[in-house]
Amino acid sequence: MAKKRILSGMRPTGKLHIGHYVGALENWIKLQDEYESCHLIADYHVLTTDLNTHDIYDNTIEMVIDWIAAGLDPVKSPFFRQSQIKEHTELNLLFSMLITKARLERNPTLKEQVRDLNIENIIYGHLGYPVLQSADILLYKGQAVPVGEDQVPHVEITREIARRFNNQYGEVFPEPEPLLTKFARLPGLDGDTKMSKSLGNTILLSDSPEEVSQKLRKAKTDPQKLRRNDPGRPEVCLVFTYHNKFNPDEVAEIEAGCRSGELGCVDCKAKCTANINSFLEPVIAKRNELESDLDQVKDVISDGEKRGGLIAEETMNEVHKAMKLG
């Protein structure tokens, strides 16, 4: 049986952090053997919140380095830039005719972004970015989309657009299903919000052991646990959340020590630091190798764009035929 195809992607904003890994990249790596995967470098989507394009290419290179260093295999799964496969924009235009402004305004993720980024006037491209996402997914006939819970509304919009197109012009597109990640969000070091470079609360996949140690020393813990022997509440401690992900074998012991007061926050953070650094060690080693041979990284992108472009061209030929265009 042919493998189902999935499309996943990220906006190229530079080096990735462990929140990116936990929320998306880890899942992509697991899925690349089970599915036929395509990975989108969503450079047009950057423009929805930042019109500065000077860093997009350099940020793309940094992100692709992290993808490969973490374990994503470009031989199995082509990587390609949205801007270099022109069919994305054509399909986006056609899909924009199939959805109303009112439907896009009901998108809960858009409302969150407007609130979190203090946006007063929404640009047309930002309002319509779920339509471009739909084009991204359906151009490759993605049958499933790996997402966190916050992105499920976008998949639903994609399903609606696919259904509307198929009803209007004939069966061309699948209605993709969301593939939910089990550990969708990793809190930032401030403990208040999800990990985000714009908020300065991240641990990067490229951080040295010293940088990880320094960052974790400042991480938020249980405010009621002021001294070593004070009983703690692991359920409200950010560092315990990190232990759950990067130190699962010792979680029960750490929880008991925290609740009894026997384990102090300094020692708890030291254990967490050691485990995160152990996880990052092979990633950084691979990263260093790739940074010393950037032509290899550029070749990965070029090859992926050739492979992705063939799929995109085939899909648009079907679209033109269904719509009786050309």
Residue, then its C-alpha position, 0 to 999 in steps of 0.5 A: m500500500a502507498k504511504k499517506r502523504i503529510l505536509s508540515g512546515m515552519r516559518p523561517t525565523g532562524k535558529l530553533h528552540i526546544g519548544h519547536y522540537v517538542g511541539a513539532l519537529e520530534n513528531w515530524i521525525k517519528l512520522q517520516d518513516e510512516y508517511e510520505s512527508c513534505h516539509l515546507i519552509a513557509d517564507y511567505h507566511v513570515l510577511t503576515t507579521d513582519l515585512n522585513t525580508h532581509d533575514i529570511y534567507d539566512n534564517t532559512i539556512e539556520m532552520v534547515i540546519d536545525w531540522i537536519a541536525a535534530g534528525l529530519d532526513p531530506v532524502k526521505s522528506p523534501f524541504f522546499r521554500q514556499s516562494q520558490i514554487k509558484e503554484h502556491t500563490e496561484l492555488n492561494l488565489l483560487f482558494s480565496m474565492l471559496i471562503t468568506k471574510a466572516r469565516l476567516e474572522r472567526n478563526p480563533t488562532l488569528k484572534e490569539q495572534v492579534r491579542d498577543l502581538n497587540i495588532e491594531n489593524i489586520i492586514y489582508g494577508h494576515l487575515g487570509y493566511p489560513v487560505l495560503q496554508s490550505a494551498d500549501i497543504l492541498l497543493y501536495k494533496g496532504q492527507a494528514v497534517p501534524v499539528g498542535e491543538d492550537q492549529v486544528p482550526h486551520v486544518e478545519i478551514t483546509r477541509e472546508i476549502a477542499r470540500r467546497f472546491n470538490n463540490q464546485y469543480g469535481e474531486v481533486f483534493p483530499e480532506p486532510e486530518p489533523l495528526l495531534t502531537k502529544f506534547a504540543r506546547l513547552p512553556g518558556l523559561d518565564g513560566d508564563t507563556k509558551m517558549s518564544k524567541s520574541l519573548g526571550n524565554t527559550i533554550l535553543l537547539s544550538d545552545s552550549p552547555e554553559e548557556v543552558s545552565q545559565k538559562l535554567r538557573k533563572a527558570k521559574t519554580d514553585p514560588q512557595k518553595l523558598r528553601r531546600n527543605d520546603p515542600g514543593r508543588p511539582e505541578v506548578c513548577l516549570v522545571f518539573t515540566y522539562h523533567n517530564k520531557f527530557n528526564p522521564d526515568e527520574v520523574a517519580e523520584i524528582e516529584a517525591g523529593c520535591r514534595s518532601g522538600e528533600l530535593g532543593c531547586v538548585d539540585c533539581k535544576a542541575k539534574c534538568t540541565a544535565n539531561i537537556n545538555s545530553f539531549l542537545e549534544p548530538v544535535i550540536a555536533k551535527r549542527n557544527e558539521l553542517e555549518s562547516d559545509l553550507d553548500q550541502v545545506k543549500d543543495v538539500i533545499s535545491d533538491g527539495e524544490k525540484r521534487g516538490g515542484l514536480i508534485a505542485e505542477e501535477t496538482m495544478n494541471e489537475v486543478h486547471k483541468a477540473m476548472k476548465l482553465g487553459 
